[in-house]
Amino acid sequence: MLQRVVRWLETPNAEPPFAGRRPADLLDTPEAAAVLSRLRAWLDAADGRVSRRSGRA
């Protein structure tokens, strides 16, 4: 599903692959869980870098 969304974003005027589906249905897949996990790890790492630079703990 995620690959179809990426292809849709790269293809102008294409029918969205998630048309007629609830947002919760899109996130309730192993593929989406893996992407969200990587995003969460990246954001946590980025937040740590900002905290160290600004002196926040």
LOKOL-687329 format. One record per residue: residue number from 1; x, y, z of N, C-alpha, C, O, CB in turn. Coordinates in nm, 2 decimals. Glycine has a CB too. Example, Ala and Ser with C-alpha at 12.3 -4.5 7.8 and 13.67 -1.06 7.14 Angstrom:
BEGIN
{resi 1 n_xx 1.32 n_yy -0.57 n_zz 0.78 ca_xx 1.23 ca_yy -0.45 ca_zz 0.78 c_xx 1.32 c_yy -0.33 c_zz 0.78 o_xx 1.42 o_yy -0.33 o_zz 0.85 cb_xx 1.13 cb_yy -0.45 cb_zz 0.90}
{resi 2 n_xx 1.28 n_yy -0.22 n_zz 0.71 ca_xx 1.37 ca_yy -0.11 ca_zz 0.71 c_xx 1.29 c_yy 0.00 c_zz 0.79 o_xx 1.34 o_yy 0.11 o_zz 0.80 cb_xx 1.41 cb_yy -0.06 cb_zz 0.57}
! end
This chain:
BEGIN
{resi 1 n_xx 0.08 n_yy -0.12 n_zz 0.00 ca_xx 0.00 ca_yy 0.00 ca_zz 0.00 c_xx 0.09 c_yy 0.13 c_zz 0.00 o_xx 0.06 o_yy 0.22 o_zz -0.07 cb_xx -0.09 cb_yy 0.00 cb_zz 0.12}
{resi 2 n_xx 0.19 n_yy 0.13 n_zz 0.08 ca_xx 0.28 ca_yy 0.24 ca_zz 0.09 c_xx 0.34 c_yy 0.27 c_zz -0.04 o_xx 0.36 o_yy 0.39 o_zz -0.08 cb_xx 0.38 cb_yy 0.23 cb_zz 0.20}
{resi 3 n_xx 0.39 n_yy 0.17 n_zz -0.11 ca_xx 0.45 ca_yy 0.18 ca_zz -0.24 c_xx 0.35 c_yy 0.24 c_zz -0.34 o_xx 0.39 o_yy 0.32 o_zz -0.43 cb_xx 0.50 cb_yy 0.05 cb_zz -0.30}
{resi 4 n_xx 0.22 n_yy 0.20 n_zz -0.33 ca_xx 0.12 ca_yy 0.26 ca_zz -0.42 c_xx 0.10 c_yy 0.41 c_zz -0.39 o_xx 0.08 o_yy 0.49 o_zz -0.48 cb_xx -0.01 cb_yy 0.19 cb_zz -0.41}
{resi 5 n_xx 0.11 n_yy 0.45 n_zz -0.26 ca_xx 0.09 ca_yy 0.59 ca_zz -0.23 c_xx 0.21 c_yy 0.67 c_zz -0.28 o_xx 0.19 o_yy 0.78 o_zz -0.33 cb_xx 0.09 cb_yy 0.60 cb_zz -0.07}
{resi 6 n_xx 0.33 n_yy 0.61 n_zz -0.27 ca_xx 0.45 ca_yy 0.68 ca_zz -0.32 c_xx 0.44 c_yy 0.70 c_zz -0.47 o_xx 0.47 o_yy 0.81 o_zz -0.52 cb_xx 0.58 cb_yy 0.61 cb_zz -0.28}
{resi 7 n_xx 0.40 n_yy 0.59 n_zz -0.54 ca_xx 0.38 ca_yy 0.60 ca_zz -0.69 c_xx 0.28 c_yy 0.71 c_zz -0.72 o_xx 0.29 o_yy 0.78 o_zz -0.82 cb_xx 0.34 cb_yy 0.47 cb_zz -0.75}
{resi 8 n_xx 0.17 n_yy 0.71 n_zz -0.64 ca_xx 0.06 ca_yy 0.81 ca_zz -0.67 c_xx 0.12 c_yy 0.95 c_zz -0.65 o_xx 0.09 o_yy 1.04 o_zz -0.73 cb_xx -0.06 cb_yy 0.79 cb_zz -0.58}
{resi 9 n_xx 0.20 n_yy 0.97 n_zz -0.55 ca_xx 0.26 ca_yy 1.11 ca_zz -0.53 c_xx 0.35 c_yy 1.15 c_zz -0.64 o_xx 0.36 o_yy 1.27 o_zz -0.67 cb_xx 0.33 cb_yy 1.11 cb_zz -0.39}
{resi 10 n_xx 0.41 n_yy 1.05 n_zz -0.70 ca_xx 0.50 ca_yy 1.08 ca_zz -0.81 c_xx 0.44 c_yy 1.09 c_zz -0.95 o_xx 0.50 o_yy 1.14 o_zz -1.04 cb_xx 0.61 cb_yy 0.97 cb_zz -0.82}
{resi 11 n_xx 0.31 n_yy 1.05 n_zz -0.96 ca_xx 0.24 ca_yy 1.05 ca_zz -1.08 c_xx 0.12 c_yy 1.15 c_zz -1.08 o_xx 0.02 o_yy 1.13 o_zz -1.01 cb_xx 0.18 cb_yy 0.91 cb_zz -1.12}
{resi 12 n_xx 0.14 n_yy 1.26 n_zz -1.15 ca_xx 0.03 ca_yy 1.36 ca_zz -1.15 c_xx -0.10 c_yy 1.31 c_zz -1.21 o_xx -0.10 o_yy 1.23 o_zz -1.30 cb_xx 0.07 cb_yy 1.49 cb_zz -1.22}
{resi 13 n_xx -0.21 n_yy 1.35 n_zz -1.16 ca_xx -0.35 ca_yy 1.32 ca_zz -1.21 c_xx -0.38 c_yy 1.17 c_zz -1.20 o_xx -0.47 o_yy 1.12 o_zz -1.27 cb_xx -0.36 cb_yy 1.36 cb_zz -1.35}
{resi 14 n_xx -0.32 n_yy 1.10 n_zz -1.10 ca_xx -0.35 ca_yy 0.96 ca_zz -1.08 c_xx -0.46 c_yy 0.95 c_zz -0.97 o_xx -0.47 o_yy 1.04 o_zz -0.88 cb_xx -0.23 cb_yy 0.88 cb_zz -1.04}
{resi 15 n_xx -0.54 n_yy 0.85 n_zz -0.98 ca_xx -0.64 ca_yy 0.82 ca_zz -0.88 c_xx -0.57 c_yy 0.78 c_zz -0.75 o_xx -0.48 o_yy 0.69 o_zz -0.75 cb_xx -0.74 cb_yy 0.71 cb_zz -0.92}
{resi 16 n_xx -0.60 n_yy 0.84 n_zz -0.64 ca_xx -0.53 ca_yy 0.80 ca_zz -0.51 c_xx -0.56 c_yy 0.66 c_zz -0.48 o_xx -0.67 o_yy 0.61 o_zz -0.48 cb_xx -0.58 cb_yy 0.90 cb_zz -0.40}
{resi 17 n_xx -0.46 n_yy 0.58 n_zz -0.43 ca_xx -0.48 ca_yy 0.44 ca_zz -0.40 c_xx -0.56 c_yy 0.42 c_zz -0.28 o_xx -0.60 o_yy 0.31 o_zz -0.25 cb_xx -0.34 cb_yy 0.37 cb_zz -0.39}
{resi 18 n_xx -0.58 n_yy 0.53 n_zz -0.20 ca_xx -0.65 ca_yy 0.52 ca_zz -0.08 c_xx -0.80 c_yy 0.57 c_zz -0.09 o_xx -0.86 o_yy 0.59 o_zz 0.01 cb_xx -0.58 cb_yy 0.58 cb_zz 0.04}
{resi 19 n_xx -0.84 n_yy 0.60 n_zz -0.21 ca_xx -0.98 ca_yy 0.65 ca_zz -0.23 c_xx -1.08 c_yy 0.56 c_zz -0.17 o_xx -1.08 o_yy 0.44 o_zz -0.20 cb_xx -1.01 cb_yy 0.68 cb_zz -0.38}
{resi 20 n_xx -1.17 n_yy 0.61 n_zz -0.09 ca_xx -1.27 ca_yy 0.53 ca_zz -0.03 c_xx -1.23 c_yy 0.45 c_zz 0.09 o_xx -1.31 o_yy 0.37 o_zz 0.15 cb_xx -1.32 cb_yy 0.44 cb_zz -0.13}
{resi 21 n_xx -1.11 n_yy 0.47 n_zz 0.14 ca_xx -1.06 ca_yy 0.39 ca_zz 0.26 c_xx -1.05 c_yy 0.49 c_zz 0.37 o_xx -1.02 o_yy 0.61 o_zz 0.36 cb_xx -0.93 cb_yy 0.32 cb_zz 0.23}
{resi 22 n_xx -1.07 n_yy 0.44 n_zz 0.49 ca_xx -1.06 ca_yy 0.52 ca_zz 0.61 c_xx -0.91 c_yy 0.54 c_zz 0.64 o_xx -0.83 o_yy 0.44 o_zz 0.62 cb_xx -1.13 cb_yy 0.45 cb_zz 0.73}
{resi 23 n_xx -0.87 n_yy 0.65 n_zz 0.70 ca_xx -0.73 ca_yy 0.67 ca_zz 0.73 c_xx -0.67 c_yy 0.56 c_zz 0.83 o_xx -0.56 o_yy 0.52 o_zz 0.81 cb_xx -0.71 cb_yy 0.81 cb_zz 0.80}
{resi 24 n_xx -0.76 n_yy 0.52 n_zz 0.92 ca_xx -0.71 ca_yy 0.41 ca_zz 1.01 c_xx -0.68 c_yy 0.28 c_zz 0.93 o_xx -0.59 o_yy 0.21 o_zz 0.97 cb_xx -0.82 cb_yy 0.38 cb_zz 1.11}
{resi 25 n_xx -0.75 n_yy 0.25 n_zz 0.82 ca_xx -0.72 ca_yy 0.14 ca_zz 0.74 c_xx -0.58 c_yy 0.15 c_zz 0.68 o_xx -0.51 o_yy 0.04 o_zz 0.66 cb_xx -0.83 cb_yy 0.12 cb_zz 0.64}
{resi 26 n_xx -0.54 n_yy 0.27 n_zz 0.64 ca_xx -0.41 ca_yy 0.28 ca_zz 0.58 c_xx -0.30 c_yy 0.26 c_zz 0.68 o_xx -0.19 o_yy 0.21 o_zz 0.64 cb_xx -0.40 cb_yy 0.42 cb_zz 0.52}
{resi 27 n_xx -0.32 n_yy 0.30 n_zz 0.80 ca_xx -0.21 ca_yy 0.28 ca_zz 0.90 c_xx -0.21 c_yy 0.15 c_zz 0.97 o_xx -0.11 o_yy 0.11 o_zz 1.04 cb_xx -0.23 cb_yy 0.39 cb_zz 1.01}
{resi 28 n_xx -0.31 n_yy 0.07 n_zz 0.95 ca_xx -0.32 ca_yy -0.06 ca_zz 1.01 c_xx -0.26 c_yy -0.17 c_zz 0.92 o_xx -0.33 o_yy -0.27 o_zz 0.89 cb_xx -0.46 cb_yy -0.09 cb_zz 1.05}
{resi 29 n_xx -0.13 n_yy -0.15 n_zz 0.88 ca_xx -0.07 ca_yy -0.25 ca_zz 0.80 c_xx 0.08 c_yy -0.26 c_zz 0.86 o_xx 0.13 o_yy -0.17 o_zz 0.91 cb_xx -0.06 cb_yy -0.21 cb_zz 0.65}
{resi 30 n_xx 0.14 n_yy -0.38 n_zz 0.84 ca_xx 0.28 ca_yy -0.40 ca_zz 0.88 c_xx 0.37 c_yy -0.30 c_zz 0.82 o_xx 0.47 o_yy -0.25 o_zz 0.88 cb_xx 0.32 cb_yy -0.54 cb_zz 0.86}
{resi 31 n_xx 0.35 n_yy -0.27 n_zz 0.69 ca_xx 0.43 ca_yy -0.18 ca_zz 0.61 c_xx 0.42 c_yy -0.04 c_zz 0.67 o_xx 0.53 o_yy 0.03 o_zz 0.69 cb_xx 0.39 cb_yy -0.17 cb_zz 0.46}
{resi 32 n_xx 0.30 n_yy 0.01 n_zz 0.70 ca_xx 0.29 ca_yy 0.14 ca_zz 0.77 c_xx 0.35 c_yy 0.14 c_zz 0.90 o_xx 0.41 o_yy 0.24 o_zz 0.94 cb_xx 0.14 cb_yy 0.18 cb_zz 0.77}
{resi 33 n_xx 0.34 n_yy 0.04 n_zz 0.98 ca_xx 0.40 ca_yy 0.03 ca_zz 1.11 c_xx 0.55 c_yy 0.04 c_zz 1.11 o_xx 0.61 o_yy 0.11 o_zz 1.19 cb_xx 0.36 cb_yy -0.10 cb_zz 1.18}
{resi 34 n_xx 0.61 n_yy -0.02 n_zz 1.01 ca_xx 0.75 ca_yy -0.01 ca_zz 0.99 c_xx 0.80 c_yy 0.13 c_zz 0.95 o_xx 0.90 o_yy 0.18 o_zz 1.01 cb_xx 0.80 cb_yy -0.11 cb_zz 0.88}
{resi 35 n_xx 0.72 n_yy 0.20 n_zz 0.87 ca_xx 0.75 ca_yy 0.33 ca_zz 0.83 c_xx 0.74 c_yy 0.43 c_zz 0.95 o_xx 0.82 o_yy 0.51 o_zz 0.97 cb_xx 0.66 cb_yy 0.38 cb_zz 0.71}
{resi 36 n_xx 0.63 n_yy 0.41 n_zz 1.02 ca_xx 0.61 ca_yy 0.50 ca_zz 1.14 c_xx 0.72 c_yy 0.48 c_zz 1.24 o_xx 0.76 o_yy 0.57 o_zz 1.31 cb_xx 0.47 cb_yy 0.47 cb_zz 1.20}
{resi 37 n_xx 0.76 n_yy 0.35 n_zz 1.26 ca_xx 0.87 ca_yy 0.32 ca_zz 1.35 c_xx 1.00 c_yy 0.39 c_zz 1.31 o_xx 1.06 o_yy 0.45 o_zz 1.40 cb_xx 0.89 cb_yy 0.17 cb_zz 1.37}
{resi 38 n_xx 1.03 n_yy 0.39 n_zz 1.19 ca_xx 1.15 ca_yy 0.45 ca_zz 1.14 c_xx 1.14 c_yy 0.60 c_zz 1.15 o_xx 1.24 o_yy 0.67 o_zz 1.19 cb_xx 1.18 cb_yy 0.42 cb_zz 0.99}
{resi 39 n_xx 1.02 n_yy 0.66 n_zz 1.12 ca_xx 1.00 ca_yy 0.80 ca_zz 1.14 c_xx 1.01 c_yy 0.84 c_zz 1.28 o_xx 1.07 o_yy 0.95 o_zz 1.31 cb_xx 0.86 cb_yy 0.84 cb_zz 1.08}
{resi 40 n_xx 0.95 n_yy 0.76 n_zz 1.37 ca_xx 0.96 ca_yy 0.80 ca_zz 1.51 c_xx 1.11 c_yy 0.80 c_zz 1.56 o_xx 1.15 o_yy 0.88 o_zz 1.64 cb_xx 0.88 cb_yy 0.70 cb_zz 1.60}
{resi 41 n_xx 1.19 n_yy 0.70 n_zz 1.52 ca_xx 1.33 ca_yy 0.69 ca_zz 1.55 c_xx 1.40 c_yy 0.81 c_zz 1.50 o_xx 1.49 o_yy 0.87 o_zz 1.57 cb_xx 1.39 cb_yy 0.56 cb_zz 1.50}
{resi 42 n_xx 1.38 n_yy 0.85 n_zz 1.38 ca_xx 1.44 ca_yy 0.96 ca_zz 1.31 c_xx 1.41 c_yy 1.09 c_zz 1.39 o_xx 1.50 o_yy 1.17 o_zz 1.41 cb_xx 1.40 cb_yy 0.97 cb_zz 1.16}
{resi 43 n_xx 1.28 n_yy 1.11 n_zz 1.42 ca_xx 1.24 ca_yy 1.23 ca_zz 1.50 c_xx 1.30 c_yy 1.23 c_zz 1.63 o_xx 1.34 o_yy 1.34 o_zz 1.68 cb_xx 1.09 cb_yy 1.24 cb_zz 1.50}
{resi 44 n_xx 1.31 n_yy 1.12 n_zz 1.70 ca_xx 1.37 ca_yy 1.11 ca_zz 1.83 c_xx 1.52 c_yy 1.15 c_zz 1.82 o_xx 1.57 o_yy 1.22 o_zz 1.91 cb_xx 1.36 cb_yy 0.97 cb_zz 1.90}
{resi 45 n_xx 1.59 n_yy 1.10 n_zz 1.72 ca_xx 1.73 ca_yy 1.13 ca_zz 1.70 c_xx 1.75 c_yy 1.28 c_zz 1.67 o_xx 1.84 o_yy 1.34 o_zz 1.73 cb_xx 1.79 cb_yy 1.05 cb_zz 1.59}
{resi 46 n_xx 1.66 n_yy 1.33 n_zz 1.59 ca_xx 1.67 ca_yy 1.48 ca_zz 1.55 c_xx 1.64 c_yy 1.56 c_zz 1.68 o_xx 1.70 o_yy 1.66 o_zz 1.70 cb_xx 1.57 cb_yy 1.51 cb_zz 1.44}
{resi 47 n_xx 1.54 n_yy 1.52 n_zz 1.76 ca_xx 1.51 ca_yy 1.60 ca_zz 1.88 c_xx 1.63 c_yy 1.59 c_zz 1.98 o_xx 1.66 o_yy 1.70 o_zz 2.04 cb_xx 1.39 cb_yy 1.54 cb_zz 1.95}
{resi 48 n_xx 1.70 n_yy 1.48 n_zz 1.99 ca_xx 1.82 ca_yy 1.48 ca_zz 2.07 c_xx 1.93 c_yy 1.57 c_zz 2.02 o_xx 2.00 o_yy 1.63 o_zz 2.10 cb_xx 1.87 cb_yy 1.33 cb_zz 2.07}
{resi 49 n_xx 1.95 n_yy 1.58 n_zz 1.89 ca_xx 2.05 ca_yy 1.67 ca_zz 1.84 c_xx 2.01 c_yy 1.81 c_zz 1.87 o_xx 2.10 o_yy 1.89 o_zz 1.90 cb_xx 2.06 cb_yy 1.65 cb_zz 1.69}
{resi 50 n_xx 1.88 n_yy 1.85 n_zz 1.86 ca_xx 1.84 ca_yy 1.99 ca_zz 1.89 c_xx 1.86 c_yy 2.01 c_zz 2.03 o_xx 1.90 o_yy 2.12 o_zz 2.07 cb_xx 1.69 cb_yy 2.01 cb_zz 1.84}
{resi 51 n_xx 1.82 n_yy 1.92 n_zz 2.12 ca_xx 1.84 ca_yy 1.94 ca_zz 2.26 c_xx 1.98 c_yy 1.96 c_zz 2.30 o_xx 2.01 o_yy 2.05 o_zz 2.39 cb_xx 1.78 cb_yy 1.82 cb_zz 2.34}
{resi 52 n_xx 2.07 n_yy 1.89 n_zz 2.25 ca_xx 2.21 ca_yy 1.91 ca_zz 2.28 c_xx 2.26 c_yy 2.04 c_zz 2.23 o_xx 2.34 o_yy 2.11 o_zz 2.30 cb_xx 2.30 cb_yy 1.79 cb_zz 2.22}
{resi 53 n_xx 2.22 n_yy 2.08 n_zz 2.12 ca_xx 2.27 ca_yy 2.21 ca_zz 2.06 c_xx 2.21 c_yy 2.33 c_zz 2.14 o_xx 2.28 o_yy 2.43 o_zz 2.17 cb_xx 2.22 cb_yy 2.23 cb_zz 1.92}
{resi 54 n_xx 2.09 n_yy 2.32 n_zz 2.19 ca_xx 2.02 ca_yy 2.43 ca_zz 2.26 c_xx 2.05 c_yy 2.43 c_zz 2.41 o_xx 2.02 o_yy 2.52 o_zz 2.48 cb_xx 1.88 cb_yy 2.43 cb_zz 2.23}
{resi 55 n_xx 2.11 n_yy 2.32 n_zz 2.45 ca_xx 2.13 ca_yy 2.30 ca_zz 2.60 c_xx 2.01 c_yy 2.25 c_zz 2.67 o_xx 2.02 o_yy 2.24 o_zz 2.80 cb_xx 2.17 cb_yy 2.44 cb_zz 2.65}
{resi 56 n_xx 1.90 n_yy 2.22 n_zz 2.60 ca_xx 1.79 ca_yy 2.16 ca_zz 2.67 c_xx 1.82 c_yy 2.01 c_zz 2.70 o_xx 1.90 o_yy 1.95 o_zz 2.63 cb_xx 1.66 cb_yy 2.17 cb_zz 2.59}
{resi 57 n_xx 1.75 n_yy 1.96 n_zz 2.80 ca_xx 1.78 ca_yy 1.82 ca_zz 2.84 c_xx 1.65 c_yy 1.74 c_zz 2.82 o_xx 1.65 o_yy 1.62 o_zz 2.84 cb_xx 1.83 cb_yy 1.80 cb_zz 2.98}
! end
